[in-house]
Amino acid sequence: MTTFNERDYFTGTAEYDRHFWNVMKGGKDVTDTLSSGSARESGGFYLPSGAEDKYSKAIRKESIFRNLATVIHAYGGSSRIFAKDCEDIAAWVPEGGSIPIFDAVNDFTRYPVDMHKLAVFVKLDDDFIHDATFDIEDYLTKRLARCFAKAEDAAFLNGNGLSAPTGILNAETGATVGVTTDALTFDSVIRLFFALDPDYRKNAVWMMNDETALALRLLKDENGNPLWNHANDTILGKPVVIANDMPSVGSGNTPILFGDFSYYWIVFRSPVSVRTLKEKFVTLDQVGYLGMEFMDAKLVRREAVQALQIA
């Protein structure tokens, strides 16, 4: 197999699906059938098409960032590629006037996209696997989705860009610090709202952890008016997203983000693959499953997300 289009064809066949789940249940590897979906980088096999669809739906339910960010699939190719972003142009052009397309010829910004490996390990008992009533496909895809989503969301906020994607809280390439304050106050949150350019404010959301959300729920102005709209869980008309990997209020911390998170790009370099680890757990009557994905992520416009930082 040389292309991912060919992989999609083979992993979508009933034969591949049958043999894949036979291997997941501890059966023998039918090399000729499964070789079309083998993942050389992980030693496992790509999910069959039906299971991949289930996995995609399950992880969107579990993930915070997959529902806010821009998700791009760039399968195959070299270990490093470049993503490019630029400002779009819309202009009214008079009859006979020139269209200003040349103003945008060389305004691309290049962002290197690497291949960071995320591995997830789960175990199942033999008794469950071989029970005819046990739906291993449904159970395994949901469990992998839950584990991957948790690890991804943590990295999308706090990743170092070396062994993991570059998180939005990265001091050098993450969100712009729009407000610095000694304490979390009504006025400081208002200032953060207006620190974001109106073009990005249109689709913006707030992001914070539970502890910060509780503080903002109790925050009132000098006339006793609450900052938080308890009827619809918004602040100044914008939704609040709870992400408990966000830092709490503390010296030097960044407890609140506000912006358009679609400018955070998540680039998947290969689909999820799974391999079984039978020998290590045979004495425990268990089968281990090692799931892997390769991806990168980064904020392509720092100004699109503003941060409130405690001094």
C-alpha positions in Angstrom: 0.0 0.0 0.0 1.4 3.4 -1.0 -1.3 5.9 -0.3 -3.8 6.6 2.4 -6.6 6.5 -0.2 -5.7 2.8 -0.8 -5.6 2.3 3.0 -9.1 3.7 3.3 -10.3 1.3 0.6 -8.9 -1.8 2.4 -9.8 -0.8 5.9 -13.4 -0.2 4.7 -13.8 -3.9 3.6 -15.8 -6.4 5.6 -12.9 -8.8 5.4 -10.4 -6.3 7.0 -13.0 -5.5 9.7 -13.5 -9.2 10.6 -9.8 -10.0 10.8 -8.9 -6.9 12.7 -11.4 -7.7 15.5 -10.3 -11.3 15.5 -6.7 -10.0 16.3 -8.1 -7.7 18.9 -9.7 -10.7 20.6 -6.4 -12.5 20.7 -6.6 -14.4 17.4 -3.8 -14.8 14.9 -2.7 -12.1 12.6 -3.8 -12.8 9.0 -0.9 -11.1 7.4 -2.2 -10.9 3.8 -5.5 -9.4 4.9 -4.3 -6.9 7.5 -1.1 -5.8 5.8 -3.1 -3.2 3.9 -3.9 -1.5 7.1 -0.6 -2.0 9.0 0.9 1.0 10.7 4.6 0.8 10.3 5.3 3.6 12.8 3.5 1.8 15.6 3.6 -1.9 14.7 -0.2 -2.1 14.9 -3.2 -1.8 12.6 -5.4 1.1 11.6 -8.9 1.0 12.8 -11.5 -0.3 10.3 -13.5 2.4 8.7 -16.6 1.7 10.8 -14.7 1.7 14.1 -12.9 4.9 13.1 -16.2 6.6 12.6 -17.3 5.4 16.0 -14.1 6.6 17.5 -14.3 10.0 15.8 -17.9 10.6 17.2 -16.8 9.3 20.7 -13.8 11.6 20.9 -15.7 14.7 19.9 -18.0 14.1 22.9 -15.0 13.7 25.2 -12.8 16.4 23.8 -12.9 20.2 24.5 -10.5 21.4 21.8 -11.7 19.2 18.9 -14.9 21.1 19.1 -13.3 24.5 19.2 -10.1 24.3 17.2 -9.6 23.8 13.5 -8.9 20.1 12.8 -6.8 19.2 9.8 -5.9 15.7 8.5 -2.5 15.7 6.7 -1.8 12.0 6.4 1.3 10.7 4.8 4.2 12.7 3.6 7.4 13.7 5.4 7.8 13.9 9.2 7.7 17.7 9.0 5.4 19.8 6.9 4.5 23.5 6.9 1.1 25.0 7.5 0.5 28.5 6.1 -1.8 31.2 7.3 -2.6 34.6 5.7 -5.1 37.4 5.9 -8.0 37.2 3.5 -9.0 40.1 1.3 -12.5 41.3 0.4 -12.9 44.5 -1.5 -15.5 46.4 -3.6 -14.0 46.9 -7.1 -15.3 49.6 -9.4 -16.0 48.9 -13.0 -12.7 48.6 -14.8 -10.8 48.8 -11.5 -8.0 46.4 -10.5 -8.7 43.6 -8.0 -6.1 43.8 -5.2 -5.0 40.2 -5.3 -1.3 41.0 -5.5 -1.5 42.6 -2.1 -1.8 39.1 -0.7 0.8 37.3 -2.8 3.6 37.1 -0.2 1.8 37.5 3.1 1.8 33.8 4.1 3.2 32.9 7.5 4.8 29.4 7.7 4.4 27.2 10.7 6.3 24.0 11.0 4.1 21.0 11.8 5.9 18.0 13.4 4.8 14.4 14.3 4.4 14.0 18.0 3.4 10.6 19.2 0.7 10.1 21.7 0.3 6.5 23.1 -2.6 5.2 25.1 -2.6 1.8 26.9 -5.7 0.0 28.1 -6.4 -3.6 29.3 -9.4 -5.9 29.0 -10.1 -9.3 30.7 -10.2 -12.4 28.5 -13.6 -13.3 29.9 -15.1 -10.1 28.5 -13.3 -10.3 25.2 -14.5 -13.8 24.4 -18.1 -13.3 25.7 -20.4 -13.4 22.6 -22.6 -10.6 24.1 -19.7 -8.2 24.8 -19.3 -5.5 22.1 -15.6 -5.1 22.0 -15.7 -2.6 19.2 -18.0 -0.2 21.0 -16.2 -0.5 24.3 -12.6 -0.2 23.0 -13.3 2.8 20.7 -15.0 4.7 23.5 -12.3 3.9 26.0 -9.5 4.9 23.6 -11.5 8.1 22.8 -11.7 9.0 26.5 -8.0 8.5 27.1 -6.8 10.3 23.9 -9.2 13.2 24.5 -7.9 13.8 28.1 -4.2 13.7 27.1 -4.8 15.9 24.0 -6.7 18.6 25.9 -3.9 18.8 28.5 -1.3 19.2 25.8 -3.3 21.7 23.8 -3.1 24.0 26.8 0.3 23.2 28.4 2.3 21.3 25.7 6.0 22.3 25.4 6.3 22.0 21.6 9.1 19.5 22.0 7.7 16.2 23.1 4.1 17.3 22.6 2.2 20.0 20.7 2.6 23.6 21.5 0.0 24.6 24.0 -2.0 27.8 24.0 -0.5 28.8 27.3 3.0 28.7 25.9 4.8 31.9 26.9 6.6 32.4 23.6 4.1 31.3 20.9 0.8 30.9 22.8 -2.0 33.4 23.6 -1.2 37.1 23.9 -1.3 38.5 27.4 -4.1 41.1 27.1 -4.4 42.0 30.7 -2.1 41.8 33.7 -3.7 42.3 37.1 -2.8 41.9 40.8 -6.1 40.2 41.5 -9.1 38.8 39.7 -11.6 41.6 39.6 -14.8 42.6 37.8 -12.9 45.3 35.9 -10.0 43.1 34.9 -12.4 40.7 33.2 -14.1 43.5 31.3 -10.7 44.8 30.1 -9.8 41.3 28.9 -13.1 41.3 26.8 -12.1 44.5 25.1 -8.5 43.5 24.7 -9.6 41.1 22.0 -10.0 42.6 18.5 -13.7 42.7 17.5 -13.0 40.5 14.4 -12.0 37.7 16.8 -14.6 38.6 19.5 -17.5 37.6 17.2 -16.8 33.8 17.7 -15.0 34.0 21.0 -15.4 31.9 24.1 -14.0 32.1 27.7 -11.9 29.3 29.0 -11.1 28.6 32.6 -11.1 25.9 35.3 -13.8 25.2 37.8 -12.1 27.1 40.6 -11.9 30.3 38.5 -15.4 29.8 37.2 -16.7 29.7 40.8 -14.8 33.0 41.6 -16.4 34.7 38.6 -19.8 33.4 39.4 -19.6 35.2 42.7 -18.1 38.4 41.3 -20.2 41.5 41.3 -19.7 45.2 40.4 -20.0 48.0 43.0 -23.8 48.1 42.4 -24.2 44.4 43.1 -24.7 43.3 39.5 -23.2 39.9 38.7 -20.6 39.4 36.0 -21.8 35.9 35.3 -25.2 35.4 33.5 -26.5 32.5 35.5 -29.4 32.0 33.1 -27.2 30.8 30.2 -23.7 30.5 31.7 -22.2 33.4 29.7 -20.0 36.4 30.5 -20.8 39.5 28.5 -22.8 37.3 26.1 -20.0 34.8 25.4 -20.1 31.1 26.4 -17.8 29.8 29.1 -15.8 26.6 28.5 -14.6 24.7 31.5 -11.1 23.2 31.0 -9.7 21.9 34.3 -6.1 21.8 32.9 -6.2 25.6 33.0 -4.2 27.0 36.0 -6.0 28.5 39.0 -5.7 32.1 40.1 -2.2 32.5 41.5 0.9 34.6 41.2 2.3 34.5 37.6 -0.6 32.2 36.5 -2.9 32.6 33.5 -6.3 31.6 34.8 -8.5 32.9 31.9 -8.3 32.8 28.2 -10.7 34.6 25.9 -10.7 34.3 22.1 -11.5 32.5 18.9 -10.0 29.1 19.3 -10.5 28.2 15.7 -7.1 29.7 15.1 -5.6 26.9 17.1 -4.8 24.3 14.5 -4.7 20.6 15.3 -3.0 18.7 12.5 -3.3 14.9 12.5 -0.5 13.1 10.6 -1.9 9.6 10.7 -5.1 7.8 11.9 -5.3 6.0 15.2 -3.7 2.6 15.1 -4.0 -0.2 17.7 -1.7 -3.2 18.5 -2.3 -6.0 21.0 0.0 -6.9 23.8 -0.9 -10.5 24.7 2.2 -12.1 26.0 2.8 -9.5 28.8 -0.5 -10.2 30.4 -1.3 -13.8 29.6 -0.7 -14.9 33.2 -3.4 -12.4 34.3 -5.9 -13.6 31.7 -5.8 -10.1 30.2 -5.1 -8.5 26.8 -3.4 -5.1 26.5 -4.1 -2.6 23.8 -1.7 0.1 22.7 -3.3 2.9 20.7 -1.2 5.5 18.9 -1.7 8.7 17.0 0.7 11.2 15.5 -0.1 14.9 15.4 0.9 18.4 16.1 -1.0 21.6 17.1 -0.3 25.3 17.6 -1.9 28.7 17.7 -1.4 30.3 14.2 -2.6 33.8 15.3 -1.5 34.7 18.8 -3.7 37.8 18.9 -6.9 35.6 18.3 -6.7 34.5 21.9 -6.1 36.9 24.8 -5.0 35.9 28.3 -5.5 37.3 31.7 -2.3 37.0 33.8 -2.0 37.4 37.5 1.1 39.6 38.2 
